[in-house]
Amino acid sequence: MKKGTIAMRTIRLLAPSRLEMRETDERPAITDSTVRVDIKACGICGSDLALYNGRRDLSGEHYFGHEFSGVITEVGNGANGLKKGMRVASELVKGCGRCWFCRNGMQNYCKSLNDALLPGGFTEQTLVTNTDAYSFLSPIPDELDDITASILEPANCAYHVAMKANIQPGDSVLVIGLGAIGLVAAMILKTMGAGTVIGADRSKLRLEQVRKTGLLDVIDTSEPAWMEQVKEMTAKDGVDIVIEATGAPPVLKDAMAAARTGGKIVVPSVYFGGIDGFEPLPIMRKELTIIGSKGPAPQLKTDGTSAVVEKVVQMKDDLRKLISVYEYKDALQAFADARSGAAIKAVIQFS
C-alpha cells in the first residue's frame, strides 16, 4: 500500500469457489468515455454465481458484479449526460446505436456491453462507459435507498421478460423458479394487469421465503399433483403465460405442459446442458409460442427517462422484502447464502 493513500476494498474471484477479499490502492484510471462510480451496494447475480460455481469460463478479462448502486465521483471528458455527485444504479439505458443489433431494436446484444463495466461492481470504485451513444447507468431518485436501488439491473431483466410476455388484462401467469428475476417479473406483471399469478418452485426453503413476503400464491412442484393445482387455479386447460425461470432444462417440459392451448412461454433462464428425451410435439399440438428473453434491455419512456426506475420506485417496499443485506466483511457468507438459496437476492453493502 502506498503511503498516504486510502485503501479500496475489493472482492476478486481467483478461481471457482475461491474469493479474495483485499484492500488495494490500485484504482482504475479514468478515460474519456467513462465515469468513476463509488459503489454503495452490489447484488449477486446468477451469472456471478455461475462464475463462482465454475460453470462459466474464468479465463480472459471479465467483470464480476454488475448489479450496483453508487455515486459518480469523476467524469471523463467524453462521458456525457451524467454529472459528478449524481446517485446512479446500473441498468442498460442505450446501446451504441451503430451495430446491427442496435439498429434492429436488439440493444441488449450491443457489442459495447463487453467492455462497459470494468473491473466490476464488487469493489469500492469501478469505471462505467457512458457516452452519447452508450450508457449503462440510470440516475436514481431520493425515494430509493442505495440497497433497493441495487436491484435496478435485475428489475430491468424482469421488465424485459414482462414486455416479451405482452400480457393482456386478466391473463393468468405461472412463474416457475422463484429467484429474483422470476419474482420481480411476477410482481411487474401484476402491476400490468395480470389476473391470477402463481409462483412455483420445488425448494421448500424458497417457497417458505416467498410465503413470508405475502407477494404470491405458491405451489410446490415436488408434489405429484402440482400441475392439476395450476389448472384448478386458472379454470382453463392451463395458464395463459408461463415464465420458465429455473435454469433447469427439464423444467421446460413442465412449462409446455402447464401452458394452455395457444399459450405463451417466456424463457429468461440460462441453461447449462440439454434435455434428455425432449419431445417438441406439444409446441405444434397446442400452438405454443416460446419466447426467449436475454438479460436487460433499454426501457425508456417518451421523455427519455427509465421506465424501470419508475417501476422500482412504485414497488420499492415489496422489492425490499426480497433483499438480504451483508456488510463487506460478510461477503463470503453472502455468496454462500446466494449459492444455497438462503437469500433470494444477496446484496453486499460497501458503506
N, C-alpha and C positions, 0 to 999 in steps of 0.2 A: 504494500500500500504506500503510495507516495505521500510524503509528509505534507500536511495541510489540506489534504483532500478529504471529502466526505464519502464514506463508503456507500456503495449502492448494493442493496440486497437483490439477489437474483436466484432463480431456480433453473438448473440446467438438467437436461436428460442426457446422461452419458451413455446409457445402454438400456435395453429393456429392463424395467423394474428397478433401475438404478438412477435415482435422483441425487443431484448435488446442490446443497444449499450453501451459498458462499457470498461473501462481501467482496466487491471489486471496485477499483477506481477506473476501470476500462469502460468508458461511456461511448456510445455510438456517435460518430461525427455527423453533424447536421449537413444536409445537402440542399441544393436549390429547390428540389421538388418535395422535400419532406418537412414535417413538423415534429418537434420533440414533445412527447407526452409523458408527464409524471403519472404513473399508474397508481390508482387508488384501490382498485379491486379487479380481479381477473377470475373468471369461471373456468371450470374444467369441462371441456367439450368431449364428446365421444371420439373425435379424431385425435385429441390429445391422449385419450386412453388407448387408442389403437397403437400409437407410437409407444406409449408406456408399456403396453402388454406385448410388444414385439410383433404386432400384426401388420405394421406398416414399416417400410424401409427407412432406416435412420441415416443412411449414407447421404452425403451431399448436404448442401445448406438448406435448412428448413426453419420455419418459425414454430415456436412452442408457446401456445396460449394466444388466443385471438378474441376472447370474449371479455372485453375490459372496459372500464371507465377511468377517466383521469382528467388532468388539467394540462392544457397546452402551455409550455414554458419557453418555447423558442420556435420561430417560424422561418423557413428557408425563403430565399429571395423570390422563388417562383411558385411557392406554395400558397395559392390564393384561396380566399373565401373564409379562412379561419384566422383568429387573432390570438395573440398571447393572452393568457388568463381565462380563456374560454373553457368551460366544462364540456367534455365530449365523451362519447362512447363509440365503440367500434360497430360499424354497420356499412354494408356495401351501398353507397349512395349513387355512384355512377361509374361506368367503365370508361375506357379510353376514348370511345366514340369512333375509333378508326378501324378496328379489326372487324372481320366478317361477323363475329358474334354480336358485337355492339350494334353494328349496322342492321342486324336482323332481329333485334329485340331479345337477345340472349346475353345480356351483360354479365350474368353470373358465370359465364365462361370466358370472360375477358382475360387475355394473356397477361395483362398487367398485374393480375392477382398474385402471380408467382413471386413478385418482389415488393409487395405492398407493405409488408409489416416485418421488419427485422430489428432486433433479434426475437421479437415476440412479446407477449403480454405478461409472462411470469418473471418480471423484473421491475425495478422501480422506475426505469426510464426505457422508452422504446421510440423508434422512429417510424412514422407512418407517411406513406406517399399521399400527397394531397395537392392536386393541381386543378386548373380549369377543366381538364379532360378526365380526371380520375380522382375519386375520393372514397375513402374507407372510414370516414368519421362523420358523426352527426352531433351537432350541438344538443345539449340536454338541458331541460328547464329546471328551475329551482324546485319544482314539485317532486322531482326524482332524486332520491339519495344515491350515493355512489354505488351501494350494493345492488339496489334494484336496477339501476342503470346498466350494470354489467350484463344483464340478461337481454340487452337490446339485440345483440347479434343472433342468438338462438331464437329470439322472438321474430326477427326478420325471416329466418328459415321457416318458422312455423307459419308466418303470414304468407309466405310463398306457397306453402302447402295449401293453405286455405283458399288462396286465389286460384290455384290449379284445380281445386275441387269444384269451383264455380257453383257454389251452393244456391239452392232455391229456397224460398221461405218454407219452413216446416220440414225440410229434408231431415231424415234420420241419419245419424253418424255413429259409426263404431270405430274407436281408436284402439288398435291392438299394439301394445307396447307403451307403458306409461312412464317413459323417460321425459325429459324436459321438452323435447320437440313435440312429442305426441300430446302431452298435456296442454302445452301452450296452444297448439293447433286446435285442440278441442275447445279451449276457452275462447279463442278468437272466433271459431265457427259459431259458438253460442251467441256472441255479440252480433254476428252477421245474419241471425235469423234461423239457425238450425232448430229443429224440433227436439226429438229425443236424441240425447248424446250419451253414449255408453263408453266407458273405459274398460279395457280388458287386458289382463296380464296373468301369468302363471306364478309370479313371485308373491308369496304370502306377505313378505315384508313390504313390497311396493304397494300391494293392494291395501294394506293397513295404513300406510302413509297417505295414500290418496283419500281413503275414507275419512281420515282425521282432518283433512283440509276441507271436506264437505263440498268440493268442487264438482264431482262427478259421481253418478251411479256406476258401480264397477261389477265386473263379472270375472270369476276365477276360471281361466282357460285350462287349468289342470283337471277341472271337473268334467266327467264324461258328457254331461247334458248341457254344456255351456252354449252350444250352437242353438239348441232349442230355446234356451232362455232369451237369446238375442231376438229370435223370430217372434217370440211371445211379446217382447217389449216393443216391437215395431209393428205388429199386426199385419205383416206382409210376409212374402217368401224370403225376405232378407232386408238388409239396410240399403238406403239409397247411396251412401258414401262410406267406404271403408278406408281408413288411414292405416297402412301397414308400417309401423314404426319400430319393429323389434330388431331388425338387422339379422334375423334368423331365417334363412332361405325357406325352410319347410313351412313357415307360417304364411307364406304367400298362398299356399293351397287353402289354408283356413280362410284367408281373406276372400278368395274366389268363391268358397262355399257360403260365406256369410253375406256376400253381396246379393241383392235382389236381381231378378231378371232385368237387364238393361241398366244395372248399377255401375258405379264408378269405384275404382281402387286407386288411391294416390300413394305412391311409394317414395318416401324421403329416406329410406334406410340405405346404409352402406352394407352391402353383402360381401362376406368373405367365404367363397365356396359356392357350390351349386345345390341342386335339389335332386336327390336320387328318385327315380320313378316319377318325375314330374309329368303330369297329364294336362296338356293345354286345352283339351276338348271343351271344358266349360266356358272358355272365352268365347267360342263360337256359339255354343248352345244357349248360353244366357245373354249373348250380345253384350259382354262386359267391356268396359273401357278401362284400360290400365294406363296410368299417367305417372311418369317419373317426376320427381321434384328435387333438384340438386341445390343444396345449400341456400345461401342468402341471394337476394336479387333486389335491385333498386325498386323501392315502393314509394314513389313521390306523389304528393298531392299537386293540384294545379298551380299552387303558389310556390312550388319547388321545395317545400319542407317535407319531412319524412312522415308518411302515414303510420309507420311502425312506432315512432316516438309517441305520436298521438295515442295510439292503441295501448302502448305500455303505460302511459300516464293514466288512461282510463281503467286499466286492470291492475294497477300497481299493488293494491292491497292483497289481491289474490295471488299475484306473481310472487310476492314476498313470502308466501306460505311454502313455496317450492324450494326456497334457498336455505342452505346450511352454510354459515359463515365460519371461516377458520382464519386465525391470525397466521402471519407468515411463519412463525416458529412451529406451527402445527401443519405445515404443508404436506408432510409425509402422510399424516393421518387423513388429510383431505383427499389425497389420491387413493389411499386405501379404502375410504368410505365410498368414493365415486366408483371404484372398481367393484366393490361388494354390493353396491346398490343401497347402502345405508343412507346415502344422501341422494336426493333427486337431482339437485343442482348444487354442487360444491363450489363455493366461491372463496378465494383466498384474498384476504384484506391486507394491503400494504401500508395503510395509515389509519 
